[in-house]
């Protein structure tokens, strides 16, 4: 498929050095849209804004937003289909979109309605306002300090320029993009299904090795563990407190600066000086962890059933004290304890053990949990086997993630080139295609900047 450029271009009125097709019409944002605010619409559906997804139903969100909806929605603003919605603190990041839905949204947004809906295709405008050619202008219209919260200043919005083609051309562009982006979304979805299968395979290998050992011919005995039918006859069954103690070393007097984070089942370094994310003003309430400690995130068991909750520390650092830190005793290898508790995690053992509104538990709740324990030499053999198999599978997963990353970059470039007039798709013959009814959930919400699910109570409210 050959895509050509337009024949004639002209210099854009944008504050950036850009050109647009000569027949496209440029106007200031306020000439295309007018600001509105309609409150007191209790009972309407809640809406949210996600980076790279635009306006969605709150019920379709991941639920990981830091700022949850208020119980009192009387000040929430009415959004109607075709309205343009901006998060006033994060529009500069692209937290904007044209809504397909009627509903209400937080007062922390600006709502703009089209002055003449007949000349605008809302799907085209949704593509356009989230492109860097427009988002870069929101950066200029924002002021503030820091890399996350920057307030957009409405008077500065007067300088934002939108270049829009004729309505029939908008329709053609939307049809083309829905076709091509739909193909990309299907590829991403299918590739993620492959990744899910490989992760399940990796987890099943670990669970089998940890609960049954590596010798399939070994004599077995019945197990008292709920999700394990039999274990090797020479293994012990001990309670968790017999193989690991809880470690609590406060950072208050040490002021350690190596910030760590539990993300996707791995303990990673995190920039302690970053101005973004959910970091507290002081790290005095954090705890010190050491090489060989096993870290468990046993919070939010009610709402979050997907995250990997166990990680192995491989260096000294600090981590939120909302996490449980275990120190292995002499009868268990740190790597084996990690794999064991990982097996319990993916087998969903921790869920249902919690209490309270957020279903959070701690060491006291799991210390009497039964653990199958082989001799140390057999632990090492199981660790070596699991790590070897894990490495092979993770290489395959890394390759698939690279493919997804490439398609995601291609998606951004394709949208940008088409909605800014770099290429002309008017003469492209578009085949019949299956419409994608849902977005690929590869984005974060307007206020979720964590690596996984490090919500406020886990990072700040110790």
Rosetta blueprint (number, residue, H / E / L):
1 X L
2 X L
3 X L
4 X E
5 X L
6 X L
7 X L
8 X L
9 X E
10 X E
11 X E
12 X L
13 X L
14 X L
15 X L
16 X L
17 X L
18 X L
19 X E
20 X E
21 X E
22 X L
23 X L
24 X L
25 X E
26 X E
27 X E
28 X E
29 X H
30 X H
31 X H
32 X H
33 X E
34 X E
35 X E
36 X E
37 X L
38 X L
39 X L
40 X L
41 X L
42 X L
43 X L
44 X L
45 X L
46 X E
47 X E
48 X E
49 X E
50 X E
51 X L
52 X L
53 X L
54 X E
55 X E
56 X E
57 X E
58 X H
59 X H
60 X H
61 X L
62 X L
63 X L
64 X L
65 X L
66 X L
67 X L
68 X L
69 X L
70 X L
71 X L
72 X L
73 X L
74 X L
75 X L
76 X L
77 X E
78 X E
79 X E
80 X L
81 X L
82 X L
83 X L
84 X E
85 X E
86 X E
87 X E
88 X L
89 X L
90 X L
91 X H
92 X H
93 X H
94 X L
95 X L
96 X E
97 X E
98 X E
99 X L
100 X L
101 X L
102 X L
103 X E
104 X E
105 X E
106 X L
107 X L
108 X L
109 X E
110 X E
111 X E
112 X E
113 X E
114 X E
115 X L
116 X L
117 X H
118 X H
119 X H
120 X L
121 X L
122 X H
123 X H
124 X H
125 X H
126 X H
127 X H
128 X H
129 X H
130 X L
131 X L
132 X H
133 X H
134 X H
135 X H
136 X H
137 X H
138 X H
139 X H
140 X H
141 X L
142 X E
143 X E
144 X L
145 X L
146 X L
147 X L
148 X L
149 X L
150 X L
151 X E
152 X E
153 X L
154 X H
155 X H
156 X H
157 X H
158 X H
159 X H
160 X L
161 X E
162 X E
163 X E
164 X E
165 X L
166 X L
167 X H
168 X H
169 X H
170 X H
171 X H
172 X H
173 X H
174 X H
175 X H
176 X H
177 X H
178 X H
179 X H
180 X H
181 X H
182 X H
183 X H
184 X H
185 X H
186 X H
187 X H
188 X H
189 X H
190 X H
191 X H
192 X H
193 X H
194 X H
195 X H
196 X H
197 X H
198 X H
199 X H
200 X H
201 X H
202 X H
203 X H
204 X H
205 X H
206 X H
207 X H
208 X H
209 X H
210 X H
211 X H
212 X H
213 X L
214 X L
215 X L
216 X L
217 X L
218 X L
219 X L
220 X E
221 X E
222 X E
223 X L
224 X L
225 X L
226 X L
227 X L
228 X L
229 X L
230 X E
231 X E
232 X E
233 X L
234 X L
235 X L
236 X E
237 X E
238 X E
239 X E
240 X H
241 X H
242 X H
243 X L
244 X E
245 X E
246 X E
247 X L
248 X L
249 X L
250 X E
251 X L
252 X L
253 X L
254 X L
255 X L
256 X L
257 X L
258 X L
259 X E
260 X E
261 X E
262 X E
263 X E
264 X L
265 X L
266 X E
267 X E
268 X E
269 X E
270 X L
271 X L
272 X L
273 X L
274 X L
275 X L
276 X L
277 X L
278 X L
279 X L
280 X L
281 X L
282 X L
283 X L
284 X L
285 X L
286 X L
287 X E
288 X E
289 X E
290 X L
291 X L
292 X L
293 X L
294 X E
295 X E
296 X E
297 X L
298 X L
299 X L
300 X L
301 X L
302 X L
303 X L
304 X L
305 X L
306 X L
307 X L
308 X L
309 X L
310 X E
311 X E
312 X E
313 X L
314 X L
315 X L
316 X L
317 X E
318 X E
319 X E
320 X L
321 X L
322 X L
323 X L
324 X E
325 X E
326 X E
327 X E
328 X E
329 X L
330 X L
331 X L
332 X L
333 X L
334 X H
335 X H
336 X H
337 X H
338 X H
339 X H
340 X H
341 X H
342 X H
343 X H
344 X H
345 X H
346 X H
347 X L
348 X L
349 X L
350 X L
351 X L
352 X L
353 X L
354 X L
355 X E
356 X L
357 X L
358 X L
359 X L
360 X E
361 X L
362 X L
363 X H
364 X H
365 X H
366 X H
367 X L
368 X L
369 X L
370 X E
371 X E
372 X E
373 X E
374 X L
375 X L
376 X H
377 X H
378 X H
379 X H
380 X H
381 X H
382 X H
383 X H
384 X H
385 X H
386 X H
387 X H
388 X H
389 X H
390 X H
391 X H
392 X H
393 X H
394 X H
395 X H
396 X H
397 X H
398 X H
399 X H
400 X H
401 X H
402 X H
403 X H
404 X H
405 X H
406 X H
407 X H
408 X H
409 X H
410 X H
411 X H
412 X H
413 X H
414 X H
415 X H
416 X H
417 X H
418 X H
419 X H
420 X L
421 X L
422 X L
423 X L
424 X E
425 X L
426 X L
427 X L
428 X L
429 X L
430 X L
431 X L
432 X L
433 X L
434 X L
435 X L
436 X L
437 X L
438 X L
439 X L
440 X L
441 X L
442 X L
443 X L
444 X L
445 X E
446 X L
447 X L
448 X L
449 X L
450 X L
451 X L
452 X L
453 X L
454 X L
455 X L
456 X H
457 X H
458 X H
459 X H
460 X L
461 X L
462 X L
